[in-house]
């Protein structure tokens, strides 16, 4: 496998930081606020956030950013809040697509840390840009609009890595081919025939099958054992992925339960 693919597959640990005016400046937010139609919003967001991707990636990403702006307007967020939330969404998405492997736990943790960086006053590490109520609304919005469709975003934006397994076997004690430099020895090993070409060919074929028989059986036995081991490991990985997915579903469901309990 290519070294670049190996590096790409390893989820990188991300450290949350304050993202006020990081990707969207004050002038950019003013320009976004002046746009009211969806095509105009897409055009401005494409320029501001540098969305230069082929379809359908471009359309999917712009839809994510447009819905985030509409959410900010619905919640009557200030300009600095809109700028920070767009950067948060952008960072979570980039954390997701940095690897084709399942890194939902890292993305979920990174999301919580980003929200904490913008809801607790502790300069220069964090600021109280959002109130606790606003953070709760933002968290549920990110969960419903992005985390719920996490696998779809990963499928669209990450390369599909295909790994080809090539197995070769070496059998100790069994020669790969006979030495062609010793024709006399090979001739002595051939059985005596009556000189007929048809009978000579049959005799040579029977001898080859007898010689290659144990080798073929050994090869088939090893291949069967390897297939069984691969199926066992694959089953264990599938079970592990299922456990992680179930755990993630329970974690994502807890904020809603806590919200209902508060009510």
Secondary structure as GFF3:
##gff-version 3
##sequence-region A 1 263
A	DSSP	alpha_helix	3	9	.	.	.	ID=ss1
A	DSSP	alpha_helix	26	33	.	.	.	ID=ss2
A	DSSP	alpha_helix	38	48	.	.	.	ID=ss3
A	DSSP	alpha_helix	57	74	.	.	.	ID=ss4
A	DSSP	alpha_helix	79	96	.	.	.	ID=ss5
A	DSSP	alpha_helix	104	117	.	.	.	ID=ss6
A	DSSP	beta_strand	119	122	.	.	.	ID=ss7
A	DSSP	beta_strand	126	128	.	.	.	ID=ss8
A	DSSP	alpha_helix	132	145	.	.	.	ID=ss9
A	DSSP	three_ten_helix	147	149	.	.	.	ID=ss10
A	DSSP	alpha_helix	150	157	.	.	.	ID=ss11
A	DSSP	alpha_helix	183	189	.	.	.	ID=ss12
A	DSSP	alpha_helix	197	262	.	.	.	ID=ss13
###
